[in-house]
Amino acid sequence: MCALGVQYGMGPDSLAQRTARLDSLLAERPALSAVWHVRVAVQLTAGARYLVVANAANLLGVTAESLRPLVVPEPQPPDST
């Protein structure tokens, strides 16, 4: 192998070094999640409709806004059978 290949990380131990570096970078990366936990300031009213506005950013820093309706169901009467 020429010295040029070693200079650019193509030596015999470069694969192990790159694998170790990749493993360390992946360990620093936060786990991906599709679950959101929401804390509200007041108790939600049964039968009411709310508009939930959420801003989110991905790992690259790209942000987006989401508008979703939230309908709180009315409580069901107890079953009398």
N, C-alpha and C positions, 0 to 999 in steps of 0.2 A: 504494500500500500504506500502511496506517495505521501509526503509530508502535508500536501494540500488537503488530502482527505482527513487527516488527523486534526488539522487546524479547524475544519468546519464541523467537527463533532462526528466524524464517521469512523473513529478508531474502534478497537475491539471492545472497550468497556463503555462506549458511548450509549449503547442501547440500555444498559443497566442504569446509567446516570439519567438518561431521559425518562425512563420508566419511574425512577425514584422521584424525579422532579414532577412528573405528571401526577403521581400518587399524592404528593404533598399539596399540589394545587387543588386537586379534587377534594382533599380533606378539608380545605379552607372554604370551599364553596357551600353555601347554605342548601339545605335540603329543599327540594321543590314541594309545594303544597297547593292543593286546590280547595282548602278549607279556610273559611274566614270566620273569625269569632267577633261578634259585634256586641258592644256594651252601649246600652241606651241610657239617657239621663233620666227619663221618666218611664213609668209603667205603661205598656202598650194597652190600648183600649180594645176590648173585644168587639169585633165587627167593623173596626176602623180600617182605613186604607192609608198606607204611607208610601212615600217615594224615597227609596234608598239610593243615595248618591255615593259611589265608591271610586276612589282614585287608586290606581295600582301602578307599580313599576316592575318591569322584569329585570333579570340579571344584567342586561345590557344597558339599563337605565331608561328604556323607552317607557313612557307613561301613557295611560289611557284612563278615560272616565267611563263609568258604567252607571246607567240609570235603570233601576228595577223596581217594579211595584211590590209591595208587601201587604198582603191581606191577612189580618188577624182573624181567625175563625171565631164564630160564636160558640160558647160552651154548649155541649150537647146535654139535654136533660137525662137524668139517670134512667136506666132501663128498669121498668117496673115488672118485668115478667118473671 
